[in-house]
Amino acid sequence: MSNDLFKNAIALTGGISTGKSTVCNLFKLHGFLTIDADLIAHRLLDENSSKIATMFGEQYVQNGKVLRKELGKIIFSNEENKLKLEALLHPLIKEEIIKESKIFEEQNKPYFVDIPLFFEKMHYPISKSLVIYTPKELQIKRLMKRDNIDEDEAKLKISNQMDIEEKKKLADMVIDNSKDLKHLQNEVEKIIGEII
């Protein structure tokens, strides 16, 4: 794969519920293009709903749509299921991200690729990375509130990813999302100052 492909790309990553989508939206407001791996994954899940039904059972699909919350329960708690789903989805997600990147590269300016598992999977030759950081206690609280789940379930979901402190060490740039929106906006503007 040619490294020219992701020449202007910045991998945007972090942990579950650290605020990646919010940060992406703030970058969009500043005119930056973004690619969202999760959105691509959700679309591909539904496009492959018959395969999901065959692999995991009809009860996880309704009217051609994958019941993501139900499927999540058997994915987060079972390594084998997780690997099966990743084997199906990851090559398709990568194909889509490459397709969108080719279009974005024509503009020859920085853009963001939101990849939750960027450090865990390392399938993308993107040289710059930006981590959205939230301390773990706050991450757990936000996830419980967002997904309406208890602390144990939140911890299980978080444990499926590399520790946020590790990601912070690996990143070229870090946005601290442990305070309020105003602080987050300032953090985003600081990064914009660094990349343009």
C-alpha positions as CSV (number, residue, x, y, z in Angstrom):
1,M,0.0,0.0,0.0
2,S,1.4,3.4,-1.0
3,N,2.2,5.7,1.9
4,D,1.1,8.5,-0.3
5,L,-2.4,7.3,0.4
6,F,-2.5,8.6,3.9
7,K,0.0,11.5,3.4
8,N,-2.3,14.1,4.9
9,A,-4.2,11.9,7.3
10,I,-4.1,12.1,11.1
11,A,-5.4,9.1,13.0
12,L,-7.9,10.3,15.6
13,T,-8.3,7.7,18.4
14,G,-8.9,7.3,22.1
15,G,-10.9,5.0,24.3
16,I,-14.6,4.2,24.3
17,S,-16.6,7.3,25.4
18,T,-13.6,9.6,25.6
19,G,-15.2,12.1,23.2
20,K,-13.9,11.1,19.8
21,S,-17.2,12.0,18.0
22,T,-17.5,15.3,19.8
23,V,-14.0,16.2,18.8
24,C,-14.6,15.1,15.2
25,N,-17.7,17.3,15.1
26,L,-15.6,20.3,16.4
27,F,-13.0,19.7,13.6
28,K,-15.8,19.6,11.1
29,L,-17.1,23.0,12.3
30,H,-13.6,24.3,11.5
31,G,-13.9,22.9,8.0
32,F,-11.8,19.7,8.4
33,L,-12.8,16.5,6.6
34,T,-13.2,13.4,8.7
35,I,-13.6,9.7,8.1
36,D,-15.5,7.8,10.8
37,A,-14.6,4.1,11.1
38,D,-17.5,3.4,13.5
39,L,-20.1,4.9,11.1
40,I,-18.6,2.8,8.3
41,A,-18.8,-0.3,10.5
42,H,-22.4,0.4,11.4
43,R,-23.3,0.7,7.7
44,L,-21.4,-2.4,6.8
45,L,-23.0,-4.4,9.6
46,D,-26.4,-3.8,8.1
47,E,-25.2,-4.4,4.6
48,N,-23.9,-7.8,5.8
49,S,-26.9,-8.6,8.1
50,S,-27.6,-11.9,6.5
51,K,-24.0,-13.0,7.2
52,I,-24.4,-11.8,10.8
53,A,-27.6,-13.9,11.1
54,T,-25.8,-16.9,9.8
55,M,-22.7,-16.4,12.0
56,F,-24.4,-15.5,15.3
57,G,-28.1,-16.3,15.0
58,E,-31.3,-14.8,13.5
59,Q,-32.1,-13.1,16.8
60,Y,-29.4,-10.5,16.2
61,V,-31.1,-9.2,13.0
62,Q,-34.5,-7.5,12.6
63,N,-35.9,-6.3,9.2
64,G,-32.4,-6.3,7.6
65,K,-30.9,-4.3,10.4
66,V,-28.4,-5.7,13.0
67,L,-29.4,-5.2,16.6
68,R,-26.1,-3.7,17.6
69,K,-26.8,-3.6,21.4
70,E,-27.8,-7.3,21.5
71,L,-24.9,-8.3,19.3
72,G,-22.5,-6.2,21.4
73,K,-23.3,-8.4,24.4
74,I,-22.0,-11.5,22.8
75,I,-19.0,-9.7,21.2
76,F,-17.6,-7.9,24.2
77,S,-17.9,-10.9,26.5
78,N,-16.5,-13.6,24.1
79,E,-13.1,-13.4,22.4
80,E,-14.0,-16.0,19.7
81,N,-17.1,-14.0,18.6
82,K,-15.1,-10.8,18.6
83,L,-12.5,-12.3,16.3
84,K,-15.1,-13.7,14.0
85,L,-16.8,-10.4,13.6
86,E,-13.5,-8.5,13.2
87,A,-12.4,-11.0,10.5
88,L,-15.6,-10.2,8.6
89,L,-15.7,-6.4,9.1
90,H,-12.1,-5.1,9.3
91,P,-11.1,-5.8,5.7
92,L,-14.4,-4.2,4.5
93,I,-13.9,-1.2,6.8
94,K,-10.3,-0.8,5.6
95,E,-11.4,-0.9,2.0
96,E,-13.9,1.9,2.6
97,I,-11.4,4.1,4.6
98,I,-8.9,3.7,1.7
99,K,-11.6,4.7,-0.8
100,E,-12.5,7.9,1.1
101,S,-8.9,8.7,1.8
102,K,-8.0,8.7,-1.9
103,I,-10.7,11.4,-2.4
104,F,-9.6,13.4,0.6
105,E,-5.9,13.3,-0.4
106,E,-6.7,15.2,-3.6
107,Q,-7.4,18.3,-1.5
108,N,-3.8,18.1,-0.1
109,K,-4.6,19.3,3.4
110,P,-4.9,17.6,6.8
111,Y,-7.9,15.4,7.5
112,F,-8.9,13.1,10.3
113,V,-9.5,9.4,10.3
114,D,-11.4,8.4,13.4
115,I,-10.2,4.8,14.2
116,P,-11.1,3.6,17.7
117,L,-8.7,0.7,17.5
118,F,-5.8,2.4,15.7
119,F,-3.1,1.4,18.1
120,E,-4.6,-2.1,18.8
121,K,-4.8,-3.2,15.2
122,M,-2.2,-1.0,13.4
123,H,-3.5,-1.8,9.9
124,Y,-3.2,1.7,8.6
125,P,0.1,3.4,7.6
126,I,-0.9,6.8,9.1
127,S,2.1,8.5,10.5
128,K,0.4,11.1,12.8
129,S,-1.9,10.2,15.6
130,L,-4.1,12.2,17.9
131,V,-5.5,10.7,21.1
132,I,-8.6,12.1,22.8
133,Y,-7.8,11.5,26.5
134,T,-10.1,11.1,29.5
135,P,-9.0,9.6,32.8
136,K,-10.4,6.1,33.3
137,E,-12.8,6.9,36.2
138,L,-14.4,9.6,34.1
139,Q,-14.5,7.3,31.1
140,I,-16.4,4.7,33.1
141,K,-18.9,7.3,34.4
142,R,-19.5,8.7,30.9
143,L,-19.9,5.2,29.4
144,M,-22.4,4.2,32.1
145,K,-24.5,7.3,31.4
146,R,-24.2,7.1,27.6
147,D,-25.1,3.4,27.2
148,N,-27.3,3.2,30.3
149,I,-25.2,0.3,31.7
150,D,-23.8,-0.6,35.1
151,E,-20.2,-0.2,36.2
152,D,-19.2,-3.8,35.6
153,E,-20.5,-3.7,32.0
154,A,-18.7,-0.4,31.4
155,K,-15.4,-1.8,32.7
156,L,-15.8,-4.9,30.5
157,K,-16.3,-2.8,27.4
158,I,-13.3,-0.6,28.3
159,S,-11.1,-3.6,29.1
160,N,-11.5,-4.7,25.4
161,Q,-9.3,-1.8,24.4
162,M,-5.7,-0.8,25.1
163,D,-5.5,1.2,28.3
164,I,-6.0,4.9,27.6
165,E,-2.8,5.9,29.5
166,E,-0.9,3.6,27.0
167,K,-2.6,5.3,24.1
168,K,-1.7,8.7,25.5
169,K,2.0,7.7,25.6
170,L,2.0,6.4,22.0
171,A,0.2,9.5,20.5
172,D,2.0,12.3,18.6
173,M,-0.7,14.8,19.9
174,V,-3.2,14.6,22.8
175,I,-6.5,16.4,23.4
176,D,-7.5,16.5,27.1
177,N,-11.3,15.9,27.4
178,S,-11.5,15.8,31.1
179,K,-13.2,19.1,31.7
180,D,-16.0,21.1,30.0
181,L,-16.9,21.8,26.4
182,K,-15.2,25.2,26.4
183,H,-11.9,23.6,27.5
184,L,-12.4,21.0,24.8
185,Q,-12.9,23.7,22.1
186,N,-9.7,25.4,23.3
187,E,-7.8,22.0,23.0
188,V,-9.1,21.5,19.5
189,E,-8.0,25.0,18.5
190,K,-4.6,24.3,19.9
191,I,-4.2,21.2,17.7
192,I,-5.5,23.1,14.6
193,G,-2.7,25.7,15.3
194,E,-0.2,22.8,15.2
195,I,-1.3,21.1,12.0
196,I,-2.0,24.0,9.6
